Structure formats: C-alpha cells, structure tokens
Amino acid sequence: MTLSCAIVRPETRAWASLPERIPSRRLRFLGWLTGLFGTAAAFIADRGWESFGDPSWYGAFRFIDMMGIASILLASGFCVLGWMLGRYAVVAAPLVLGFAAVPHTLDGYASGPVWWLGSAAGAALALAVASRSWRELRAVRTLAQSSITGRTVAVGANALKASKRALRRGLIQALVFVITASAGWAVAFAALPTELGRTYEEMARESSASAFAAAAAALSIMAIATVVSQGWRLFAMSRVGKRLVWEVPAGAGLAPSWPFVDDASGLVPAKDAKSSGCICLFEFRRSFPDADDRLVEEEGVHASAYCPLHGIDRINDLSAAQFAAMAAESWLWDEQSDLPERSGPDENRLLLYGFAGRTYTGVPLTARAGYVDASFPEIGLAREAAPGVVVPGWDKAERPAAGVLDAIDLRPAGYNGFAFRYRHDRAWFEATEDDAARPPALLL
C-alpha cells in the first residue's frame, strides 16, 4: 500500500528562517521553577516553618481539608519531580498552583493570593509558549505552500504505519491518563465518607482520601497536558497538510531518531542487474533462492565481486575521473561504507513524511526504487538535533588500513570527502570537514 504525496523542498535560507523552538530543557526548567517559586512563596506567606509537626487539620475532617492536603502533597511532589515532566511542566505548573489556590483561598489562608499569582505567572508562560508554537505553525504552513515543487512521490506502507503508530501512542497515552485519573478520583471519593467528621487523632494522623486525591489530581493534570499536546499535534498536521513529503536541509536542526541508516551500499538496482553481461542477479539467486521478489525489485541485489559490470575489477579499472563521475552509484562501495554526500549546503536533504513543525517532526524516509519509505514501521519520528548533525552518532565501521590501491579526491566532483579503492574489495568513502585535508593514504 502506498500513498501519493506532494513534494515540498524549501530553500536552505527559507528553512533557516523558521522560528526557533524553545529547547525542551529550557521549558522544563522554566515550568519547574514556576511551580517551585510559587510553592515556596506560599510557604513563606503562611509562615509554614512555624507549623511543622502541627496537625494537618483541626476539628472535624472536611472535604476542603482533603483538597487542601492533596494540593500540598501535589505541589510538594511537583517541586521534587516536576523537572522530569519535560515540556509538560509548562502546562502542569499553573494547574498545580491553581489547584492549591482554590482550597487555600476558600479556607482563608494568607497564601491564597500567592497561589493565584503563581498560577497566573505559569499561565502567562504557557500562553507565551503557545503563541510561539502558533507562529511556528503559521510559518511552516506558509513555507509548505511556497515550496511545493509540483512533483509527487509514493510513500510506502512502513512510513504510513509509523505515522499512525506515533499518533496512536499519543492518543493511548492521553486515554490512559484520563482513565487512571477518573479511577483515582473515584477511589478518593469512596474513601472520603469514612473520614468526614473524624478528628486528626481518630484517623491516626493520616487521610487516605487526601493521598488518593493528590494522585488523582496529578493524573488529571497529566491527562490535560497530554490531551492538549495531542490536540495541538492533530490540528497542526491538518493545517500544514498530511500528504506531504518534505525534503529539508540535512544537518539543519532535525535528524532521524534511529541511529542507523539503511544498508544501501554495495547494491545493484534490479533493472541494472537484469542487463546483459551482469551476473549479480544470478549470484544473488543462487545464494538466496527464497528471497522475496518484491524486495529484489524495490531494493536491488548485492553486487557480485566477480561481475564484469559491477565487480571489483570493474571498479578498479575506472580512471579517477570516471570513478568520481559515478560516485553516486551504490555498487561501487563496500557494504559497510557510507555513501558519498554532496558538499553543497543545499544538496543533502532529509526526507520527512508529514512534517508539521516541531510539534510533529515527521517520519524519516529513505528513497527506494520508485518510491520512498521508512526503514521499518516502528521507527520513531525525527528528533531535534544540533546544527550539523545529520544522523545520531554511533560506532561506525572503520575502513581497512591494508590493501589500499589509491585514493580519489571527490571534492571537485561535489562530494565532501575521498574514495579509497582496494585491490581485493570495494571502495570506501571517508568524509572530511577540512577542504585542505589530504587523505592518509596519500601521505604514506
């Protein structure tokens, strides 16, 4: 199953002009600090240090006592663990402080206005973040409309499943929070009648209803945060457009979440493998008689070392100029080698399906024979990355040191490194960031 999508290819400058998103670490810190300072200010307003060790309530236990104790437990928990909520901390902080403001105001505590002030400050921060997200969404939508190429491409089933999976996980997460929060409130209100009217000493200084209410309130706040997040994500996707494949500049703020790229080196396209004089398909069929015909057509076959057209002798018989002109051909390269990347700032592109801004970064795609697709259905969405990061780092295979036949500078051909040819193996590519660098083999 494939889906026809329009191709969007923004210029590098236009892509760089998109509003920068506030880093998650900064939002987490700001949200957590809002809750921490609001709780601390309320503690000071009530002179809480004078009541350490005092009963949590006086007289008969009331509903408002349950809510007040629950709010203190919730605010204290947020001060300790709120930084773990990530971007959700911005939404959670005003809700935590607002939840505490209601019972403290109704019960006449001096901290009531302080709780409200902290909640208002948190709400202002959340609105500022929402405003920035809205500006980003408008900019992304405008960029999509202005960067439509008029070309289309078929998106494969893996990418479609990965997109649905990412959305489904978010919706399931929101549903789980809603269900567990409802269950928590049900338990809290079920325990409340057994505690109403009892004194602090009669309840052995503890209120189970308050503990359940605090947990239910925490789950309710997370439910609100996830529902808002998923609602915004769906809205953003509908505004930008779901049937788009973006060709965004690689190394410009986004990178695949999966740390491995497809094993595309050392392959011969199926149409070339069927050409006269090529033995690659024959050798592949002999080694893998049960191979899926569909995959062979889509991804090609591994090049045979002895093929007259795609073998090692053929690679080494090419002149340096001929090799550089053919550097984009997969069969030239060892299976563990990276493929050459264009050195021009606008040449390298990351393919994304469904990009709608940082709220939904899209599914990373790989070009196939006649279509594009994700590597597998469980692949994660593209992640935010530092400038210059094309793929997440991992331990790459090192090219062999022995058997080097020669080294070819591919930079004049528009690539960002050197090709190393071997006497008894396929070539290896090695990138360099220094235009004046010379390959180690040439220094021997």
N, C-alpha and C positions, 0 to 999 in steps of 0.2 A: 504494500500500500504506500503510495506516495501522494504528496500534496504540492500542487503548483504554487509557487510563491514569487512575488516580485523581488528583484534585487535592488538593494539600497547601497550605494557606495559614496559615502561622504568624503569630501576632500579633507586632507590632514588638518588644515587650518580651521575648517568648519567644525571638525570633530573636537579640536582643542578648545574651541570657543564655548563648548557646552558648560553650563555652570558646574563648578566642582561641588561634589557632595561632601558634607561634613563627615570626617572619618568616624567609624563606629566607635573607636576607642575614646575619642573626644566626647561623643554623645553619651556614651556610657558614664564617663567621668562627670559630665555636667549634670546628668539626671540624678546620679547617685549623690553628688554634692548638694543638689537642691533638697533632696529628702533628708540628708544628714544635717544640714544647717537649719532646716525648718524644724526638725525634731529637737535639735539642741536648743534653739531659741525658745521653743515651747517649754522645754525642761527648765530653762532659766526663768521664764515668766512665771511658772508655777512654783519656783523655788523647790524643785524636786529633791535636792540634796537634803532638805530638812525632813522629808517624809520617808527616807529609806527605812525599811523594816516595819513601817506602819501598815495596817490592814489595807487591802485593795479597795474596800468599800466599807461604809459604816451603815449600821442598821440593817433593814431587810434588803435582800438582794433584789434588784430591779432589772428590767430589760435594758435600760440605759446603762446600767453598770456592766452588763455583758458586752455591750457595744463599746463602751469606754475602755474596758480592759483589752478587748480584742484589738482596738485601734492602737493601743500602746504596744501590744505584742507585735502587731503588723509593722508599725513604724520602727521598732527596735530591730526587727528582722531585716527590714529594708536597709537600715544603717549598716548592718553587718554583711548582708549578702546582695544588696542592690546592685553592686558593680558587676555581678555575674549575669545580669539580665541583658547586657548588650544594648542595642538600640531601643529595646523595650523600656529601658529605665527612664527614658524621656517621657513616655506615656504613663508609666507607673507612678512616678514621683508625685505629680499633682493629685492623682487619685488616692494615693496612700495618705497624703496630708489632708486632703478633703474628707476622707473617711474619718480621720481623727478629729477634724474640726467640728463635725456635727454633734457628737455626744459631749464634747468639752464645752461647746457653746451652750447647748441646752441645759447642762448641769452647772453653768455659771462659773466655769474655771477662767482664771485670768489669761490662760493660754489660748482661749478660743479665737480671738482675733489674730493671734500669731500663727496658729494653724492655717487660718484662711489666707493670711498674707503669703505664707509659704506655698500654699496650693496655687494661689494666683501667679506667683513667680514661676512655678513649674508649668502652669498652663501657658504662660507667655512664652516660655522656652519651647514648649511643644508646638505652639502656633507658629513660632519663627521657623522651626524645622519643617513644619507642614507647608509654610509659604515657600520655603526654598525648594522643597520637593515639587510643588506646583510649578514654579518657574522652570525647573529642570524638565518636567514633563512637557510643558509648552515648547521648550527649546528642542527637545527630542522629536516631538511631533512635527514642528516646522522643518527640522533637518531632514526627517524622513520624506516629507513632501517635496522638498527641494532637491533631494539626492536620488530620487527614483531614476534608474538607468534605462528603463524601458525593456530590460531583459528579464526573463523568468528562468526559474530553475526548479527542478523537482526535489522535494525534501523527503528523505526516506523514513521508513517506519520507526527506526530507532530514535530519531530526533522527536518525532511526534509522541512516542511513548514517554520519552524523557521529560518533555514539556508537561504532559498530562500528569506524570508522576510527581513532578515538583509542585504543581498546583494542588494535586490531591493530598500530598503530605501536609501542606499548609492548612488546607481545609479540615483535614482529620485532626490536626493539632488543635485548631480552634474548637472543633466539636468536642474533643476530649476535655479541654479546659471548661467548656460550658457545662458538660455533663457532670464532671467531678465537682465543680463549684456548686451546682444545684444540689448534688448529693451532700456536700459539706453543710450547706445551709439547712437542708432537711434534718441532718443529724443534730446540728446546733439547736434548732427549734424544738426537736424532740426531747433534747436534754434540758431545755430551759424550764419547763413546768416543774420539774423535780427540784429546782434550785430557787425558784421565785419565793421570796418571803423569808428565806433562811439567812441566818447571820453568818459572819465570817468564821466564827468558831464552829458553828454547826456543820459547815461544809468542809471542815478540815483545811481551811485556808486556801482552797483551790476551787476553781469553777471550770468544769469540763465544757460547759456550754460556751464559755468565752474562748477556750482553746480551739474548739471546733469552728467558732465564728471567725477567729483570726485566720485559720487555714482556709475557710470558705471565702473570706474577703480577698486573701492573696490569690486564690484560684480565679476569683471573679475578675480581679484586675488583670491577670494574665489572659483571661478569656477576652476581655475588652481589647487589650493590646493586640492580640493575635487576630481578632475579627477586623479591627481597624486596618492592620497591616495587610491581611489578605484581601479585604475590600478595596484598598488602595491599589494593590497589585493588579487585581482584575480590571479596575477602572483604567489604570494606566495602559494595560495591554489593549483594551478596547479603543482607547483614544489614539494610540500610535498605530495600531494595526497588527493583527496576529499573523497574517500571511505575508511576512516579510523576511528576507534573508539579508542580513547586514554584512557588508564587507568593511570592517572597521580597521583602522591602522593598528598593526601589531605593536605591542610594547607601549601603548598609549593609555594605560590605566586599567585594562582588562586582560585576563589570561584564563586559559582553561583551568578548571578545578582539578582535573585528572592529571597527574604528573607525568603521564606517558603519552607520547603521540603514536599514531598508527604506524605499524611497521610497513612503511611504503617504499623502503629502499630495496633494490635488487629485484624489482618486479618488471615483467614484460606485459603490456596490455594484451588482452585476448586477441584483438584484431591483428596485432603485430606477430603474436605467437602462431597465428594461422597462416602467415605469409610463407611464400615458397623459400625454402632453404633454412627455415628456423626449426630447430628440434626441441625448443623449450617446452612446448605443449606435450610433445611425445614423452619427453623425460619426466615431466610432471605427472602425466597419467600413469606412467609405469611405476613411479614412486608412491602415488596416491590414487589408486584406482577407484576409490569410493568418494572422491572429492565432489562436493556439491557443484553442479554445472552452473547454477546461478551465481555462486561466489566467484567462479572462474571468470565468467563474463563480466562481472562487476569490478573485481579487484585485479584480475590478471593472474599470471603464474610466476613462480620464481624462475629467474633466468638460469639457464644451464651454463656451467663453466666451460663446456666444450662446444657451445653453439657457434656456428660460423658467423652468425649475425649479431649475437648478444653475448658471446663468451669472453673469457679473459684475454685471449689473443686478439680478438677484435678491439677490445678496449685499449690495449697497449700498442696496437698498430696505428691508432689515430694520432695525427700530429697534435701539438699543443693547441693550435688554433681550432682544429676540428673538434677536439675534446671540449674546449671552452664553449664552442657554439652549441654543443649537445649537452651541456651540463645539467639541464633540467630533466634529462631522461633518467628515470628511476633505475634502469638496469645497469647503469654504469657503476653504481655504488654498492658497497658491501651492505648486507642486511642490517648490520649494527651501526652503520654510519648515518649521520644526519644528512638530509638532503640540503643542497645549497640554498641559501636565502638571498634574495635580492638586496642590494645595499642601499638603493634609493629609499628615502623616507616614506614615499608613497607606494612602494612596491609590495611590501609584506602586509598581508591582510589576515585578520582573524575572522572566520565566518561564524555568525551567530544567528540562530533561528529564534524569532520572537522577542528580540531586544526591545525593552520599553523604558530604558533608563536604569538607574542603579536599583530601583525597586524590583526589577525583573531583568537580570543581566543576559538572559537568553542561553540557549543550548549551544555549546561549541560544536562546529561541524567540520567534516573532512570531505574534500572533493573525491567523488567516486567516478566511475565510468558513466557519464551522462547524468549524474545527479549528485546531491550532497546528502550526508547523513552523519549522525552521531556515531561514535565508536561502539557504544552499547546502550541499551535502554536505561541503565541505572546511572549513567553519567550525571554528574552534578552540573549546576548552572555555572557560567563563567564567574570568576571571582575578581574582586578589585585587587589590583596589583600596582606596585611601584612603577613609575615610568621606566621603560627599557626592558621590563620583564615580559617575555613572550610566552614562556611556559614555566610552570613551577620547577624549581631545581630538583634534581635527583642525580644519583651516581651514574654518569654516562660511561659507556664503554670507551676505553682508550684505544686509539688506533695502534696497530703493531709498529714496533720500532725497527724490526728487521725486515729485509726484503724490499725496501723502497726502491722503485725503479726511477722515478723522477717526481718532481713537484711542479704543479702548474698554478700560476697566479691567475685566479679567476676574477680579480677585481676589475681589470679592463673590460671584462665581459658583463660587468654589472652585478657581480656577486660579492659577498663580504668575506672572502677567505681564499683558501688554497685547496687544490686537489692533490692528493698523494696517490700515485699509481704504484702497484706492486707487481712483482714478477709472477706470483702464483695466486693472486687474489684480486678481487675487485677494488676499485678506488675508494678512498676515504676522503671525506670533506672535513676541513678544520677552519672554523671561523676565526676572524681576528678583528679586534676593535681599533687597532692601530694601523692607519693607512701606510705607515712607513715600515711596518713589520715585515720581516722575511721569514719564511718557513724554516724550522730547524734543519730539515733535510738539506737545504741549500747552504747551510753554514758548515756542513761536515767537510 
